[in-house]
Amino acid sequence: MEAEAHTFFLHLMLILLSARFLAELAVYFKIPAVVGELLAGILLGPSLLGWLEPTPLIVSLAEMGIVLLLFRVGLETDMTRLMRTGGRSIIVATAGLILPFMLGFSLSYEIFHFPLLTSLFIGSTLTATSIGITVRVLADLQRHQSPESQIVLGAAVLDDVMGVVLLALLYQFSIGGGISLVNTGRILLFVGAFLILAPVLARLIFGVIRRLDKVSQIPGLIPTAMVALVLFFAWIAHLLGVPEILGGFAAGLALSRRFYFPLGMALPTDPQFADHIEKTMQPIIHLFTPLFFVAVGLSLDLQAVDWTSSFIWIFSLSLFIAAVIGKMAGAFLIPESWPARIAIGIAIIPRGEVGLIFAKLGHESGIFNHQLYASLVIVIALTTLLGPFAMQNFYARLDGRLPLRED
C-alpha cells in the first residue's frame, strides 16, 4: 500500500508539473493554455511515453477538476451582458447551438451512418463555445469592452447555459434513460427545477458563510466552505439524474456578483464578498482543473488509431468545416456591419474545455471508440487554436478600428 501511495504521489507530481510547463509554453506561443494541458496528457499517456494511465484515483481527481471548472464558468457568467446586448446575443447563441448541432448530426447520421445516440453526441460536441478562451483573447487584444465583444460574451453566457442543459440530456440518455419525448421532458423538468432552486439555496448558504467568516478565528473558512458547497451541489445534481458538473455550474452562477434571476433578485447581495470568494477560490480551481485536461490526454491512445485510414482524416476535416461554418453562420443573422459579423463569428469558434467535456463524456459512456474520440479531440483542438489566431489576424488587419453598426 505504501508503494502504491508514493507511486501515486510521483505520478501526481508529473501531471501537475508537465501540465503547468506545457501550459506556460503554449501561452508563450499565443496558444490557449488548455492545449498545453491536453498535450501533457498525450505526452505522459499511452499515445507517447506510456508512463501514466487514467487510474480510478486520477479520474476522480479529474472529476473534481471538471466540477470546479464549471463552478468557475458559472462564477464568471455575467447575466447582465444578455440584458445589455439583448436579442443580438440570443440570436448568435441560439443559431450557434442549432446550426453546428444539425451539421454535426447530419454528417454523422446521414453520411457516415453512425447510430442515433452517437450522432447526437457528435453534434452536441460541436455546439460548445469556450468563453474562457474568448474572454482571454479579447482582453489580450484590448477589445473586451468593444460593442461586438459584448455581443460575443452575452452569446457565450447563453451558450454555456444551453450547453449545460444539452449535456444533462445526453448524460441521461447515455446511462440508459433512452431517447424519448417523455424522458426528455422529465430531464428538462429536473434541470429547470435544479437551476431555479439551487441558486436560491446557494444564496442563503452564501449569507451564512459570510457571517461565519466574520467570527471565524481559523484561516481557510471560505475555501473549505465553498468546496464543500460545490461538492454538495454536485451530489444533489447526481441524485436528480443530471451531470454532477451542473451542480458546480449552478453554485458558481448563484454566487456570481453579477447574478440576476427571478427568485434570486430578492436575496441580498454583497459584491465585495463575492469578489473575495472568487479570488480565494482561484488557486484551488487552477490546481484541480488542469487535472481534467491531462486526464483527457491520458484517455487518448493515438497509437491505437489507424492513421492510414482515410476515415479519420475525412471525418475530422468534415467536422472541422461544420464546426467553423455552423458557429460563424449565426453571426451573419444579426443586423450588424460585415466586419462586426466576421469578428463575432470568429470569436465564438473555439470549443476548448467545454467541447472536451462533451467528448470525454461520450468516451467514458462507451459511445465513442478510440478512433472517433481522437477525431473529436482533433477537431476541438483545431477550433481552439483557430479562434485566437484568426481573431489576432483579423483585428491586426483592421488596425483596431471595427465599426459595430452600418450607417
Backbone torsions as a table, in degrees:
resi	resn	phi	psi	omega
1	MET	NA	-38.0	-179.6
2	GLU	-64.5	-40.7	179.0
3	ALA	-62.8	-40.7	179.4
4	GLU	-63.5	-39.3	-179.0
5	ALA	-65.9	-49.8	-176.2
6	HIS	-72.0	-26.4	174.2
7	THR	-66.9	-40.3	177.8
8	PHE	-63.9	-39.8	178.3
9	PHE	-60.2	-40.5	178.4
10	LEU	-64.4	-43.7	179.1
11	HIS	-62.5	-42.2	179.3
12	LEU	-64.3	-38.6	176.5
13	MET	-61.1	-44.7	179.1
14	LEU	-61.2	-41.7	-180.0
15	ILE	-62.8	-50.3	-176.2
16	LEU	-64.3	-45.5	-176.3
17	LEU	-70.9	-42.4	-179.7
18	SER	-67.1	-39.4	178.4
19	ALA	-62.4	-43.8	-179.0
20	ARG	-66.7	-45.2	-177.1
21	PHE	-62.8	-47.9	-177.7
22	LEU	-71.7	-29.3	174.6
23	ALA	-67.0	-44.2	177.5
24	GLU	-61.8	-41.2	179.8
25	LEU	-64.7	-40.2	178.9
26	ALA	-63.6	-46.1	-179.6
27	VAL	-63.4	-36.1	178.3
28	TYR	-59.0	-36.9	179.5
29	PHE	-93.9	19.2	176.7
30	LYS	64.2	32.7	176.9
31	ILE	-109.8	139.8	179.2
32	PRO	-54.6	140.4	-176.7
33	ALA	-59.0	-31.7	-177.8
34	VAL	-60.4	-30.0	178.7
35	VAL	-67.8	-40.4	177.1
36	GLY	-63.4	-40.9	179.1
37	GLU	-67.4	-36.8	176.0
38	LEU	-64.5	-42.1	178.9
39	LEU	-64.6	-31.8	177.8
40	ALA	-61.0	-42.8	178.0
41	GLY	-66.0	-40.1	178.3
42	ILE	-64.4	-39.9	-179.8
43	LEU	-64.8	-46.2	-175.3
44	LEU	-80.6	-23.0	-173.0
45	GLY	-86.1	-166.5	-176.0
46	PRO	-66.4	-14.9	-179.0
47	SER	-67.9	-35.2	-176.6
48	LEU	-127.3	-85.6	-173.1
49	LEU	-75.6	-31.5	-179.6
50	GLY	70.9	24.1	-178.8
51	TRP	-77.8	-32.9	-174.4
52	LEU	-127.9	159.8	172.3
53	GLU	-139.6	157.6	-178.0
54	PRO	-73.5	82.9	178.0
55	THR	-69.9	162.7	179.3
56	PRO	-54.8	-36.3	-179.4
57	LEU	-69.9	-41.9	177.3
58	ILE	-64.7	-40.1	178.0
59	VAL	-62.8	-39.9	179.1
60	SER	-64.0	-42.4	177.1
61	LEU	-65.4	-36.2	177.6
62	ALA	-65.2	-38.7	176.9
63	GLU	-62.9	-39.0	175.1
64	MET	-60.4	-41.3	180.0
65	GLY	-64.4	-39.8	-178.1
66	ILE	-70.9	-34.8	176.7
67	VAL	-64.4	-43.8	178.4
68	LEU	-69.0	-32.4	176.3
69	LEU	-61.8	-46.5	178.6
70	LEU	-69.1	-28.8	172.6
71	PHE	-61.2	-44.1	178.6
72	ARG	-65.0	-40.7	177.3
73	VAL	-58.7	-45.8	178.1
74	GLY	-64.8	-39.2	-179.0
75	LEU	-64.4	-33.2	-178.0
76	GLU	-92.1	-0.7	179.8
77	THR	-70.7	125.7	-177.6
78	ASP	-112.0	96.2	-177.8
79	MET	-66.6	-21.5	179.8
80	THR	-68.4	-20.9	178.3
81	ARG	-63.3	-38.9	177.8
82	LEU	-63.7	-36.1	179.4
83	MET	-68.5	-35.0	-177.6
84	ARG	-77.8	-39.4	-175.4
85	THR	-94.7	-14.0	171.0
86	GLY	58.7	-134.4	-171.4
87	GLY	-64.4	-27.3	-178.3
88	ARG	-63.1	-45.1	178.5
89	SER	-64.8	-38.8	-179.7
90	ILE	-64.4	-42.3	179.3
91	ILE	-63.8	-47.1	-178.9
92	VAL	-62.3	-43.8	-178.5
93	ALA	-67.1	-46.2	-177.6
94	THR	-65.2	-47.2	178.5
95	ALA	-65.7	-36.6	179.4
96	GLY	-69.8	-13.9	174.2
97	LEU	-95.7	-44.9	-174.9
98	ILE	-71.4	-47.2	-174.1
99	LEU	-64.5	-50.6	177.0
100	PRO	-61.2	-37.0	179.5
101	PHE	-61.9	-47.3	-178.0
102	MET	-66.1	-40.4	179.1
103	LEU	-65.0	-47.1	-179.7
104	GLY	-64.6	-42.0	179.4
105	PHE	-66.0	-44.0	-178.0
106	SER	-64.6	-43.7	177.5
107	LEU	-59.1	-46.3	-174.9
108	SER	-70.4	-42.4	-171.8
109	TYR	-86.3	-43.5	-173.5
110	GLU	-87.8	-35.3	-174.3
111	ILE	-99.2	-47.2	-178.0
112	PHE	-94.4	-5.4	171.4
113	HIS	59.5	43.0	172.8
114	PHE	-79.9	159.0	175.8
115	PRO	-59.2	162.9	-175.5
116	LEU	-59.3	-50.6	-176.9
117	LEU	-64.9	-40.0	176.9
118	THR	-61.1	-43.4	179.9
119	SER	-65.5	-37.1	176.6
120	LEU	-62.8	-42.3	178.6
121	PHE	-64.2	-42.8	-179.5
122	ILE	-63.3	-47.1	178.2
123	GLY	-60.6	-40.3	-179.1
124	SER	-67.8	-34.5	179.3
125	THR	-61.9	-30.9	-179.2
126	LEU	-78.5	-9.9	-175.8
127	THR	-82.0	-18.7	-171.4
128	ALA	-67.8	151.6	170.9
129	THR	-133.6	130.3	-179.4
130	SER	-87.0	100.7	-179.6
131	ILE	-66.3	-31.3	179.9
132	GLY	-62.6	-46.2	179.3
133	ILE	-66.2	-42.6	-179.3
134	THR	-61.7	-46.8	-180.0
135	VAL	-61.7	-43.5	-178.5
136	ARG	-61.4	-46.0	-177.9
137	VAL	-67.8	-43.9	178.4
138	LEU	-61.9	-37.5	178.0
139	ALA	-67.0	-42.9	178.6
140	ASP	-61.2	-33.9	179.7
141	LEU	-86.5	-0.1	-178.5
142	GLN	57.7	39.2	178.4
143	ARG	-117.9	8.2	-173.9
144	HIS	-69.3	-15.0	178.0
145	GLN	-103.1	2.9	-178.9
146	SER	-73.1	156.3	-178.4
147	PRO	-58.3	-42.8	-178.6
148	GLU	-67.7	-30.8	177.6
149	SER	-67.8	-36.2	177.7
150	GLN	-63.7	-37.4	176.1
151	ILE	-64.5	-44.3	179.6
152	VAL	-60.2	-48.2	-176.3
153	LEU	-69.6	-35.3	175.1
154	GLY	-64.3	-40.9	177.4
155	ALA	-66.1	-38.3	-179.8
156	ALA	-65.3	-34.9	177.0
157	VAL	-60.6	-51.3	-179.6
158	LEU	-65.5	-36.5	178.9
159	ASP	-61.8	-39.8	177.9
160	ASP	-61.2	-46.9	-178.1
161	VAL	-63.4	-47.6	-179.7
162	MET	-66.0	-36.1	179.7
163	GLY	-65.4	-40.0	178.9
164	VAL	-65.8	-39.7	177.5
165	VAL	-64.4	-43.1	177.9
166	LEU	-62.4	-39.5	177.8
167	LEU	-62.7	-38.5	177.8
168	ALA	-62.2	-40.6	177.6
169	LEU	-62.4	-48.8	-178.4
170	LEU	-65.4	-35.9	178.2
171	TYR	-59.5	-46.5	-179.1
172	GLN	-66.4	-39.9	177.5
173	PHE	-61.7	-40.8	-173.6
174	SER	-71.0	-25.8	-178.7
175	ILE	-93.5	11.5	171.8
176	GLY	107.7	9.2	179.4
177	GLY	-71.1	-21.2	179.8
178	GLY	82.7	154.5	179.3
179	ILE	-97.7	106.8	178.7
180	SER	-152.5	158.1	-179.5
181	LEU	-63.0	-40.9	-179.7
182	VAL	-65.4	-45.1	-179.9
183	ASN	-64.6	-40.1	178.3
184	THR	-63.6	-44.3	178.4
185	GLY	-61.3	-39.8	179.4
186	ARG	-64.7	-43.0	180.0
187	ILE	-64.5	-45.2	179.1
188	LEU	-61.9	-35.6	177.3
189	LEU	-64.2	-45.5	178.7
190	PHE	-62.9	-45.3	-178.7
191	VAL	-63.6	-44.5	178.8
192	GLY	-61.2	-44.5	179.1
193	ALA	-63.4	-40.5	-179.3
194	PHE	-65.5	-44.6	-178.4
195	LEU	-68.7	-21.8	176.6
196	ILE	-83.9	-47.8	-173.2
197	LEU	-81.8	-36.7	-177.0
198	ALA	-60.9	-45.2	177.7
199	PRO	-61.7	-36.6	178.6
200	VAL	-64.7	-46.0	177.8
201	LEU	-62.3	-41.3	179.8
202	ALA	-63.5	-38.7	179.0
203	ARG	-64.7	-37.7	177.6
204	LEU	-65.9	-43.8	177.4
205	ILE	-65.3	-35.5	177.3
206	PHE	-55.1	-43.0	178.6
207	GLY	-65.4	-38.3	177.8
208	VAL	-64.7	-44.4	179.5
209	ILE	-62.0	-39.5	-179.9
210	ARG	-63.0	-41.4	178.8
211	ARG	-70.2	-39.6	179.2
212	LEU	-65.6	-34.6	-179.4
213	ASP	-64.1	-29.5	-179.3
214	LYS	-72.8	-27.4	-176.2
215	VAL	-106.3	-11.6	-177.7
216	SER	-68.1	138.3	179.3
217	GLN	-108.2	5.4	-179.6
218	ILE	-115.4	128.1	-179.5
219	PRO	-67.8	154.0	175.1
220	GLY	96.6	11.9	-178.6
221	LEU	-64.6	-46.2	-174.2
222	ILE	-62.6	-52.6	179.7
223	PRO	-61.5	-36.7	178.4
224	THR	-63.5	-48.5	-178.0
225	ALA	-66.6	-39.5	-176.7
226	MET	-70.6	-42.6	177.2
227	VAL	-63.0	-41.1	177.8
228	ALA	-62.2	-40.1	179.4
229	LEU	-64.0	-45.1	-179.6
230	VAL	-63.2	-43.5	179.5
231	LEU	-65.7	-36.7	178.5
232	PHE	-64.6	-42.9	178.9
233	PHE	-67.4	-35.5	176.8
234	ALA	-63.8	-38.9	178.4
235	TRP	-65.8	-42.4	178.2
236	ILE	-62.8	-41.7	179.2
237	ALA	-59.6	-42.2	179.2
238	HIS	-63.0	-40.2	179.1
239	LEU	-61.5	-32.0	-179.8
240	LEU	-83.2	-3.0	177.8
241	GLY	83.9	21.9	176.5
242	VAL	-118.1	162.5	-177.2
243	PRO	-58.2	144.4	178.2
244	GLU	-58.3	-31.5	-177.9
245	ILE	-62.6	-24.2	177.7
246	LEU	-64.0	-32.0	176.6
247	GLY	-64.8	-43.3	177.2
248	GLY	-63.4	-41.2	179.6
249	PHE	-63.6	-44.6	-178.8
250	ALA	-64.4	-39.9	179.0
251	ALA	-64.5	-44.9	178.8
252	GLY	-64.9	-40.9	179.2
253	LEU	-61.0	-42.1	-177.6
254	ALA	-68.7	-34.3	-175.8
255	LEU	-90.4	-2.6	177.0
256	SER	-61.3	137.6	179.5
257	ARG	-70.5	-8.9	-179.7
258	ARG	-110.0	22.7	-173.1
259	PHE	-76.7	130.9	172.9
260	TYR	-132.1	126.8	179.1
261	PHE	-153.8	144.1	-175.1
262	PRO	-50.2	-43.7	-179.9
263	LEU	-86.4	-28.7	-176.5
264	GLY	-78.5	-17.2	-176.1
265	MET	-66.3	-25.2	-178.7
266	ALA	-80.0	-11.6	-177.5
267	LEU	-87.6	144.6	-178.8
268	PRO	-67.1	147.5	178.8
269	THR	-122.9	154.9	177.0
270	ASP	-137.2	89.2	-175.2
271	PRO	-57.0	-36.8	-179.2
272	GLN	-65.7	-41.4	179.2
273	PHE	-70.0	-34.9	176.3
274	ALA	-63.6	-41.1	175.7
275	ASP	-62.5	-39.2	179.8
276	HIS	-63.4	-42.3	177.9
277	ILE	-62.9	-44.2	-178.5
278	GLU	-61.5	-44.2	179.8
279	LYS	-67.7	-37.3	-179.9
280	THR	-67.7	-36.2	-176.3
281	MET	-80.9	-18.4	-175.1
282	GLN	-56.0	-46.2	179.7
283	PRO	-60.4	-38.1	179.9
284	ILE	-68.2	-42.9	179.6
285	ILE	-63.2	-43.4	-179.3
286	HIS	-69.4	-22.2	176.7
287	LEU	-76.7	-41.9	-171.8
288	PHE	-90.2	-35.9	-173.3
289	THR	-63.5	-35.0	176.3
290	PRO	-60.9	-25.5	179.6
291	LEU	-60.9	-34.8	179.4
292	PHE	-66.1	-45.5	-177.0
293	PHE	-70.5	-34.9	174.1
294	VAL	-64.2	-40.6	178.7
295	ALA	-62.1	-35.7	175.8
296	VAL	-60.8	-45.4	178.1
297	GLY	-64.2	-39.4	178.6
298	LEU	-64.9	-32.3	-178.3
299	SER	-76.9	-10.7	176.4
300	LEU	-86.1	134.4	171.5
301	ASP	-122.0	88.0	-175.5
302	LEU	-68.3	-19.7	177.5
303	GLN	-73.4	-22.5	179.4
304	ALA	-83.1	-6.6	-179.6
305	VAL	-87.1	133.8	177.7
306	ASP	-82.8	91.8	-175.5
307	TRP	-73.1	-12.7	176.5
308	THR	-82.2	-10.6	179.4
309	SER	-74.6	133.5	178.9
310	SER	-70.0	-20.1	-176.4
311	PHE	-58.9	-50.9	-172.6
312	ILE	-63.1	-34.0	179.9
313	TRP	-75.4	-44.5	179.6
314	ILE	-65.9	-44.4	-178.6
315	PHE	-66.1	-44.5	-179.8
316	SER	-63.1	-44.1	179.8
317	LEU	-64.9	-41.2	179.3
318	SER	-62.3	-45.0	179.7
319	LEU	-66.4	-37.7	179.6
320	PHE	-62.5	-45.2	178.4
321	ILE	-63.1	-42.9	179.0
322	ALA	-63.7	-38.6	-179.8
323	ALA	-64.5	-41.6	-178.7
324	VAL	-72.6	-50.1	-178.2
325	ILE	-63.3	-42.8	-178.2
326	GLY	-59.7	-40.5	179.9
327	LYS	-74.8	-44.7	-175.4
328	MET	-69.3	-31.6	-176.8
329	ALA	-61.2	-34.7	-179.7
330	GLY	-61.7	-34.2	-178.7
331	ALA	-68.8	-23.8	-178.0
332	PHE	-84.3	1.4	178.6
333	LEU	-91.7	-7.0	-177.3
334	ILE	-101.0	151.8	-176.9
335	PRO	-81.0	74.7	178.0
336	GLU	-127.2	173.2	176.3
337	SER	-67.3	157.8	-179.6
338	TRP	-61.8	-42.2	176.3
339	PRO	-60.0	-39.2	179.8
340	ALA	-66.1	-40.4	179.4
341	ARG	-62.6	-43.3	179.8
342	ILE	-63.4	-44.3	-179.5
343	ALA	-61.4	-43.0	179.8
344	ILE	-65.7	-43.0	179.6
345	GLY	-62.0	-42.5	179.2
346	ILE	-65.6	-40.5	-174.1
347	ALA	-65.3	-25.3	-178.1
348	ILE	-99.8	11.3	178.2
349	ILE	-71.4	-43.8	-172.3
350	PRO	-58.4	131.5	177.0
351	ARG	-91.9	-43.2	173.6
352	GLY	54.0	-140.5	-172.9
353	GLU	-64.7	-32.8	-177.6
354	VAL	-67.7	-41.8	177.3
355	GLY	-63.4	-37.7	179.2
356	LEU	-65.6	-31.9	177.5
357	ILE	-63.0	-45.8	177.8
358	PHE	-60.8	-47.8	-176.7
359	ALA	-62.8	-42.4	-177.6
360	LYS	-68.7	-36.2	177.2
361	LEU	-62.9	-42.0	177.9
362	GLY	-64.1	-36.9	179.8
363	HIS	-70.8	-44.0	-180.0
364	GLU	-65.5	-29.1	-179.8
365	SER	-81.3	-3.9	-179.1
366	GLY	80.7	9.1	-179.0
367	ILE	-80.3	-33.4	177.6
368	PHE	-104.7	129.7	170.1
369	ASN	-82.4	179.7	-176.3
370	HIS	-59.7	-41.3	-176.1
371	GLN	-67.9	-44.3	180.0
372	LEU	-68.9	-41.4	178.2
373	TYR	-60.7	-44.2	178.6
374	ALA	-61.7	-40.7	178.9
375	SER	-60.1	-44.7	-178.6
376	LEU	-66.5	-41.4	178.6
377	VAL	-63.8	-38.1	176.7
378	ILE	-61.3	-46.1	179.9
379	VAL	-62.6	-44.6	179.7
380	ILE	-61.9	-43.5	-179.9
381	ALA	-63.8	-41.1	-179.5
382	LEU	-66.1	-42.8	178.4
383	THR	-67.4	-34.5	178.7
384	THR	-65.7	-36.5	178.3
385	LEU	-77.8	-38.3	-175.9
386	LEU	-63.5	-44.4	-175.3
387	GLY	-54.1	-58.4	-178.6
388	PRO	-60.0	-44.6	-179.3
389	PHE	-64.8	-40.9	-179.9
390	ALA	-66.7	-40.0	177.9
391	MET	-63.5	-44.8	179.7
392	GLN	-60.5	-44.8	-179.3
393	ASN	-67.1	-39.7	-177.5
394	PHE	-65.6	-48.2	-179.3
395	TYR	-68.4	-31.4	177.4
396	ALA	-64.9	-38.9	179.2
397	ARG	-67.4	-33.8	179.2
398	LEU	-84.6	-4.5	178.2
399	ASP	59.2	34.3	175.1
400	GLY	76.9	4.7	-178.3
401	ARG	-114.5	107.2	-178.0
402	LEU	-127.9	105.8	178.4
403	PRO	-69.0	134.9	-179.7
404	LEU	-80.6	-40.3	-172.9
405	ARG	-117.7	150.1	173.9
406	GLU	-86.7	140.1	177.9
407	ASP	-79.9	NA	NA
